[in-house]
Amino acid sequence: MPDSLRTTIGQFGSAGGRAQARAINVRAVEPAADLPGAEHGNLYMLVEVTGSGGGHAALYRQVLNAAQTAFYEARGALPAALARAVSGAHSALVRANEALPEADWRAGITCAALQGRELMIAQAGPTLALVSHPKTVDQFPAVPGPSGPALGGRERPEVQLFETTVEPGSILLLAQSDWLDRVAPEALAVAAAAESVTLAGDYLGQLAGTVELSALMVGFGAVIPEVREDAPAAIRLPGATADGQPAGDAGRGLAAGATWLVEGLRVFGGRVAMPAPETPLEPAAEPAASLRDGEASRAAAEPRAVSRETDRPPKRSLLPLILAVIVIPLIVAVIVLSMLWLRTRAAEEQFQQTLAGAAAAIADAEKLTDETLARARLKAAREFLDKARTVRPADAELARLQTRYSDSLNRVDHVTPLYSVILLWEFKESNRRLERVVAGGDSLFVLDRGRSEIYRFVFGQLKESVTPAEKPVILRKGDQVGDLVVSDLLDIAWMDAVGNQRSRLLALDTNGGLVSFDVTYKTSRVPLAGRDQWGLPQLVATYGGNFYIVDTKINMVWRYRPSDKGFENPPEKYFTANTAVDMASIQSIAIDGNIWLLMADSRLLKFFVGESKPFELRGLPDAMSAPTAVVAPVDGNQVYIADAGNGRIVEFDKEGKFLRQLRPSQGELREMRDVFLDEAGDKLYILTADALYKADLPKPAAAPAPTR
């Protein structure tokens, strides 16, 4: 294209006070025009990883591969492709953290895409980029400071997009944010404004000193002239680099052979096209005496050709022409095909070696009884599989090994598939924020805090399906119930019949009003005393006829004992005077005689009779991410936690020992908001950000029979 610029790529890395010619955390991709996704342009990337021991070559390769693949496979406009690249890198790092939780890797990334002279930059996490212009240097972000969520964590990173242009003489500098701990931004601007990439790298070496830092530099040169349609096409030899230089020994051999052939073609062509020698000119003979003086003078002055038989040009042989037109192209074709065959054979051997490495690691893991050692071997297998997938993603043997890998990983990680996950209802309303699902009687209830509404669904036969009730919304903000108007709804809970209390749904609003619903009496006000003692109520629960409120401002659980009409007696403080609990990050509460409090940092706290009990979750193969709900059935020794970030439900016993994890056999359960367990029917009702599901609770695996 007419606006294409010539690029010069430079890398900088420093380790132990010495500058390195390469950096493991950068990549420049300049695809040929006929490759898939090439319309997105050139891609330049830098990733910086922090964590236990920092990053390593294999990790950087995985993250960069994921970003590159996502970018060039993305459809649509360039901003979407860059966002996909960042998301791909984030997902790769999340998987790495799942495989090795103790590493706790986090990363920042800069992706810069060049189309013509337009440069678009996407950044997430800690990152830094500079672009020089004739009179200025732009820095992205303009003001370095705290960044958004880093890649690899439980939160999705926020992608910042910037646009600029480049011109001949510009330099794009992608650098670690750690540079700013070493030098001022102005010093990096001087490097970006250098006359060449080489000088920029030299200057960075002076700035880095003994600190381990890295950077990617892209220099933009004069515009590449547009190739005319009638101009001879340039030939790129197999194995050559973008500037036409052969890469490696095979490329050099091919180039040498091609050079010999081209030289032969030039010689043969010269022989075929060489013109015949000009006929020599000789003076005319003396003019005859009969000529007049003037005519004689003109005749003497005009040379004339002398034609002799020996002056005729020799006959030219057709052999050079035949060689030039037929034989030499055949030889070139043979050499090219031979090189392609050798390259294909080498690639196939490397691919098969990668599969063999994966198969060996999986076989080792299948034999190991030590789960920690088995996970380590499966981690190695995964690296082999990821490498093979970048070469040939649709290979049948690769698919079989992937299945074996998944089965082995499920075995050591105690994964029980959920085979019967059924979609009950999909919520399409705008401004929704689904928070709670509760089952009671013939109904399922869902609290939408975004719209401040409670939806009721009626079970079908055998509870395999639901349909909206005749009045789908049983309560919403603004409804008049009794002598009060309902305010924003906080939480809901199901109260089983106890004594003279009937079974019903209870809903608490922000004004401290309590509303009940049952099929017979519909909605009614429930007396609730002691509201003046509350700080900031957030969650509610019921157990044994009592009503509980979680107050996060004063770090207390209030317990109400039932009265004739409702809860007219003053509330009791559940925690004893010597029990201190910080409930600012509480996510969920469950009661089975103990009170269980789930925190955002994955801690599960256990209390009995108002006092804290020693409790710790143990044995989980990988850390939870964004837990949202806890379920503690009254009958049974299990506790279930909805691990939303990992799309699973984790099962522990009530002493904290990990038992198993429940995952859908197909698809994922991302963004889980709540889980309700129907103990009688062994059914799970799972609420996500936009849907309601049902799943049968699998029976625990039978213990192996003792060996004799």
N, C-alpha and C positions, 0 to 999 in steps of 0.2 A: 504494500500500500504506500502511497506517496509520502505519508507522514511518518513512516516507520523510522526509528532512530537506531543507530548502531549502539550496542551495549557492550560494556566491559565489566566483567564480574570480578570482584575481589572479596576475599574472606580474611578476617583477622581473628586470631585466638592467642591468648597468652596463658602460659602455665609455668610456674616456677621462675618468673622473671624473664622468660624467653618467649619471643613472638613465634607463633605457629602459622604455617601457610594455610591451614584449614581449621574450621570450627565445626564441631559435631552438631551444633544446634541451629544451623542455618541451611537454607536451600534456595536455589534459583532454578526455575523451570521456564524454559522458553520453547514451547512446543512447535513442531512443524505445522504448517497451515492445514494439512490434510488429516491431522489427528483429531479424534473425538474431543469436543470441548474446547478446541483451540480458539474458538471465537471469543472466549473469555479473556484471551491475551496471555501475557507473561505473568508469572506468579513468583514473588519474592517473599520469603518467610524467615522469621527468627522466633525461636521459642526459648524461654528461660524457665527452668524448673528448680524449685526449692523443695526440701524435704529431708528425710533421713539420708544423709550422704549426698544430697543433690541429685542431679540427673546423671544418666550414663548413656553410652552410645546407642545401645539397643532401644532404650526408652525414647530417646529423641527421634530415632528412626521410625518407631511406631507412630509417634504423635505427628511427625511431619508427613509420613505416608498417609495417615488418616485425613489430614487437612488437604493434602494435594488431591487425593481421590475424591473427596467430597466436593472440592471446588470444581474439578473438571467434569464430574458427573452431574452437577447441579443444572437444573433447567431454569430458564427465565433470565432476569436482568442481573447485572454484575453485583449489585448490593446483596441480592439473595444468595449468589454463589459464594461471596465472601463470608456471609453469615453462616452458610453451610460448612465452610472450611473451618471456622472457629468452633462450631458445634461438633464437627468430626474430631477435632483435636481434643476437645473437652471430653467426649465420650471415650476416646482412647485412653486418656489419663484416668478417668473414672474406673475403667476396666483394670488398669494397672494397679490402682489402689485396692480394688477388690481382690486381686491376686496376692497383693502384699500389703495388708492394712497398716503394718507398722511403719512403712515408708512415709505414708501421709503426704504424698506428693501434691504440690500446687504449682501452677504455671501461669505465665503471661505469654501472649502471642501477638505478633504483628504480621499481617498478611497484606501485601501491596500488589495490586493488579495493574498492569500497564496495557492500555489499548491506544495505539498510536502515540499521541502526546498526552493523553489523559491518564492520570494516576489516581487510583482510589485505594485508600488505606483503611483496613479494619483492624481494630485493636480491642483486646480484652485482657483484664488482669494487669499486673505491672508490665509496662512496655514503653518503648521510646523509638521515635523515628524522626529524621531530619531530611529535608529536601532543599538543596541550594538552587538559587536563581541568580541571574546576572547581578542583582544589587541586594538581594535579601536571602535569608535562610529561614525556612519555615520549620517549626518544631511541633510534633504531634505526640501527646497532647501539648497544647500551648503552655499550660502551667502544670508542671509535674506535681503530683500530690497523691493522696490516698486513692487507690484504684477501686473499682467495683469487685464483685466476687471473682476469685481466681478460678482458673480451669482446674478440674479434678475434684472440686468440693461438692457439697450437697446442693448448693444453689447453682442455677444455670448462669453462666457469665453474661454480663451485659456487653453487647458489641457496640463500639463507637466507630462511626464511619466519617472519613474525611476525604475531600476531593481537592486535587491540585493539578497543575500541568508541569511538564518538564520540557526542556529545550536543550539543544546542543551545549555542552558544558555543564549541565546540571549533574549532581550526584545525589543518589538516594542512599541514606545511611540508616540502617536498622541496627539498633544497639540495645544491649541489656539495660534495664533501668538502674542496675548497680553502678553504671558509669557515673551517675550523678552523685554517688557517695564518694567518688574519687576526684572528679573534676567538676568545674562549673559548666553550665550549659553552653556558655560562650566558647569554651575550648572545643567542645564537640562541633559547634557551628563552624569553627575554623577548619576542622577536619573535613566537614561536608563541603566547604567552599574551596577545597584544594584544587589545583589545576588538573590532577589526574587521580585515578583510583590508587595507583602505586604510592603517590605522595601522601594521600589520605591514610593509607595503611601504615606508612612509616611514622606519620605523626601520631596515630593512635598507639603505636608501640611505645613512643616516648611518654604518652599520657598514662598508659596502663601501669608502667613500672613493674612491680612484682605481683600485682593483683591479677587473679584469674578472671579475664573478661573476654568478650567476643563481640563481633560485629559483622554485618554483611554490607558491602558497598557495591552500588551499581552506577557506573558512569554512562552518560548518554552522549554519543558523538554525533557527527554530521549526519544529515538525513540520507538514507539509502536511496540512490536514484531509482526512479521507476523504470522497469525493464520494458523496452518496446516489444511489440508483438513480433516485429521482423528481426529482432536481435537474436543471435544464437543463444540457446539455453545453456546455462551452466550445468555441469554434471557433478553431482556429489557422489563420491565413491562409497560403497558399503564400508562401514567402519570408520568413516571420516567424521571429524567434529564439525561444528557449525561453520567454522571459517575455512573448511575444506581440507584441513590437515588430517592425515590418517591417525587413528587412535590404536595404539598397541602394535605388537609385532605383525599380526595378521593384516592389519590395515596398512602397515608400512610395506609389507610384501606385495600386497595388491597394488599399492600406489606405484611401487617400482615397476611392476609388470605393466601397468597401464601407461607409465611414462615411456617405457620402451616401445610400446605399441603406438603411442601417439607420435613419437619421434620417427618410427618407421613409416607411419602414414604420411608424415610431413615430407620425408625424403621421396617416397614413391609418388606422392602427389606432385612434388616439384618436378620429378622426371616427366610425368605425364603432361603437365601443363606448361613446360618450358617452351618458349617460342623458338622458331627456327632462326638461325643467324641471318642477319641482314645481308643482301647481295652487295658485294663491294662495287663501288663506283670508280670508273677509270676515265681519264680525259679522252675526249673525242679525238679521232685521227685528224691529221692536218687537213684544213679545208681545201677542197678542189680549186684548181686555178680558175675555173669558170665562174666561181662564186664572186659576187661583188664584195668589196671590202667590208661593208656593213654586215652582210649576211655571214661572212667569214668570222667577223668579230663576235657576233651573237653565238654562232656555232661553237667557237672556241670557248666562250664563257659558260656554256651550258653543258654540264656533264651528262653522260648517257650511260645507261646500264649495259654492262657486258654480260651476256647470257652464255654460260657454258654448261655442258651436260654435268660436269663434276660439281657445279654449285648447287644442284638440287638437294633439298633437305633429305636426310636418311629416313627410311621407314621406321615408325615408332612401334615398339612391341606392346601388345595388349596385356601382357602378364602383370605389370605393375598395377594396371587398372583393376584387373581381376582380384589381385591381392587386396587392394584398397577397399573395394566394394564388397567382397564376399568373405575372404579368408580372415581378415583382421577382425571384423565384427564378430565372427564366429568364435575366434580365440577370446575376445573380450567377454563374450557371453559365457564361455566355459569357465573363465576365471571367476566371474561374478557369481555364477551358480555354485561353483566349488566353495567359495567363501561363505555364501549363504548357507550351504549345507553344513559346513564346519561350525558356523555360528549356531545354527539350529540344533545340531547334535550336542554342542557344549551346553546350550541352555537346557536341553532335555535332560542331560546328565545331572546338571545342577538341580533341576526341579525334582528329579527322582531321588537325589541325595537328601533334599529337604524333606520329602515325604518319608524317606527311610528314617531320618532323625526323629520325626514326629511319631512314627509307628513304634520305634524303639522306646521312646520316652513314655508313651501310653502303655506299652506292654510292661514296662518296669512298674508303673503306677498300679496297674491291675494286680500285680503280684504282692505289692507291699501291704502290710497290715497296719503299719504306722501311718496315720493319716497325715501328719505333718510332712513326712518324707514323700508321701504320695502326692501331696499338693505341690511340693517343690518340683517333682518330675513332670507333673501336669502343666506347671508354669512353663517349663522348657518346651513341652509339646506345643503349647499355645503359641510360643514365639515361632516355632517351625511352621505351624499351620498359617499364622498370619503372613509369614514370608511367602509361603506357597500360594496363598490366596491373591497376593498382589500380581503374581505371574500368570496364574491360570485359575480364576475363581470358579469356573464351571466344571472343573475336572471331577470325574466320577469317583476316583480313588480318594481324592481330597475330601469329598462329601462323606465317604464311608469313615475315614479317619476322624472327621469332625464329629460324627455320630458317636463313635467309640470314645472320643475325648469327653463329649457331653455326658455320656453315661457314666464314665469313670468319675468325673467331677461331681455329678449328682450323688454318687455313692459315698465319696469321702466327705462331701458337704451335707449329707443327710437330707437330700431334697426329696420330698414326696410330691409328685405331680398332682395338680387339681385337674381332673379330666372332665369335670362337669360344671364348668363356669358358664352360667347362662345369663345373658343380658335380659333383665326384667324391664328396664325403662331407661330411655335416653332423654336427658333434660336439655332443651334447646332454648330456654328463655334467656334473655339478655340480663346482664347485671346480677347473675346468680352467684352465690357462694355457699355451696352445700356443706353442711357441718356435721349433721348427726342423722343416723338411721336407727329406728326403734321398732321392734315387732311386738304386737300385743293383740290377743284375741284373733279376729279374722283379718287384721289390718297390718300394713307397714306404714310407718310415718317417717317423713323426711323433713328436716329443718333446713330452710334456705335463709341464712342470715343476711345475704346480699339483698334479697327482696323482702326480708322479714316476713316469711310465710311458712306455714306448715302444710305439707301435702299428705293426703291420705290415699293409700292404694289398698284394694281389697284382693285377698288371695283367691286364686282359682282352686280347682279341685286338686287335692294332694299337695297344695302349696308350690306347684311347679311354675306358676305364672301369676302376674298381678294385672289388675286393670284399675284405672283411676276411679275413685268413689263417685257417687252421684254428685256430691259436692267435693271436688278435688281439693280445694283449699279450705281447710277447716278453721284456720285462724290466721289473721294477718294484722300488721300494724295499722292502727286506726279503727279497728273493730270496737264496737261498744259491747262490753260484756259486763252485765250487772250495772253498777253505777259508775264504772270506770272505763276509760278508753285504753286499749292496748298500745304500749309503746314498742320500741325495738325489742325483738325477741332474742333472748340470750341462749337458752338451752332447753332441752326436753328430756324426759325420762319416763319409763313405764312403771306404774305402781301396781303390783299384784294385790288382789283382795286379801285383807287382813282384818279379822274381827268384823266390825260393822262397816268397814271401808270397802267399797267396790273397786274392781279393777278399772284403771283409767290411765290416760296420758296426762302428764303434768308439764306445763310450760311456764317458764319464768321470763318476765320482761325486765327492761332496764330500770323501770320505776319500782321494781320490787313486787309487782303484781303477779299472783299465781293463778293460772287458769287450768281447769281440768276439762277433758273431753272423753266421753264414752258414747257408744252408739245409741244408747237409750236416752240419755239426758243432754246429749250434744255438749255445748260449752257452758261453763258456769264458773263463777268466782270461788276461790278457795281461801278462807281466812289464813293469814300468815303474819305472825307477830315478830317483833324485835328487829324490824328493818332499820331502825335508827342505830343499831349496833354494827351494821355492815360497813365495810370499806368499799370494795369493788368486787361484787360477785361475778363469777365467770362460768362455772360449770355446776351441774346438779346431778344427783344420783339418788337411788332409793335402795333400801335393804330392810327386810323384816318389818315393813310398815313405816319405817322412819324415812324422813326426807333430809337430804344433805346438800349443803351449798358450799362450794369452794370459793373462798374470799382471798384474792391474790394481793390485795393492798395490805391487809393486816396479817397475812400468812396464817389463815385459820380455816378449818373445816367446821361449819356450823351444823349441828345435828338437831332436827326437830322430831319430837315424838308426837304421834297422832293424838288428836282430841276428837270429840264427837262430830264436829263440823269440818274440821280440817287440821290446821297446825296453829292453834291459838295460844299454845304455851310458849313462853320465851325460849329461844334457842340455847343449846348447850355448846360450850367450846369442846371440841373433840380432843385436841391435843392437851397434854398435861403441861404444867408450868415449866418443866425442865426439857420440853421438846421444842426445838427451834427448827423451822423449815422455811427455806426460801422458795416460794412458789411462783416467782415471776415468770419462769419458763414452762409452767405446767401445760401439758397437752391433753391429758385424759385422766379420768378417775374410774376405778372399778372396786366393788365391795363384795366380799364373800365371807364376811366375818372379820377378815383383815381389811384394811384400806390400802389400796395400791395407787400410787401417784406416778405417772409417766412424765418425764421431763424431756425437753427438746434436745438435750445433749445425750439422750439414750439411757439415762439412769432410770431405774425403776425402784422406787422407795416403798418399803413395807412398814405398816403400822398396825399395832394391835393394842386395843384398850387405851388408845391415845398416846402410846409410846412407840418410838422408832425401834425396829427390829433389824439385827444384822442381816443384810441381804446383798448379793452381788450376782449379776448375770455372768455365767462362765461357759466357756467352750464354744462360743459362736465362731465359726471359721473366718468370718469377715465382719467388719464393723457395720452397725446399722447407720442408715442415712435418712434423716427427717422422719423419725417415728411419729405417728399421729394418734394412735388409739391403743388401749390395753383392755383385754377381756379376761376376767377371772371367774370361771364358772363355779357355782356353789358346790356342785357335785363333781368331783374329779380333782386331780393333782396337777392340772395344766394351767399355764398362763400364756395368752396369745398377744403378740404385739404386731400391729400393722406397721411394717417398715416401708414407708411410702417411697423413699428415695431409691430403694432396690427392688420395688415391685413385688414384695413377698410378705407372707405372714409367718412370723417366727414363733416357734413353740418351745417353752421352757417348762420345767417342773417348778413347783412352788418353793423349792430350795435354791432355784437359780440355775440349775443345770440345763444346758442346751439339749433339746431332744431332736428337733427336725425343723425344716423350713418348708413351707407350702408355696409352690409356684404353679401358675397355670401351665398346663401341658402345651398350650398354644397361645400365642399373643402375650400381652403383658398387662399388669395391673398398676399402671403408673398413676401418681397423684391420688393415692387413696386418702380419703378424709376420715372414714370411720368404718368399724366392723361391729356387727351385732351377732352373737351366737345364740341360736335357738337350741338350748341344751336337749330338749325333749326330742327334737327331730334331727339332731346332729347336722344342722344347716348353718352356713355362714351367709350373712347378708352384708355385702361389701359396697360401700358408697365411695365413688371417685368424684373428681371435679365436675363430671358431666354425665354420670351414668350410675345406675343401680344394678348390681349383679347378685346372683345366688350361686352358691357352690356347696356341694356335699362335703362334710368334714371327713376326710379319710380316717379309717381306723388305724391306730398305731401299728407299726410293723411288729410281727410276732418275734419274740426273742428266740435266738438260735438254740436248737436243742443241745444239751451238754454232750460233749464227746466222751467216749469211753476209752 
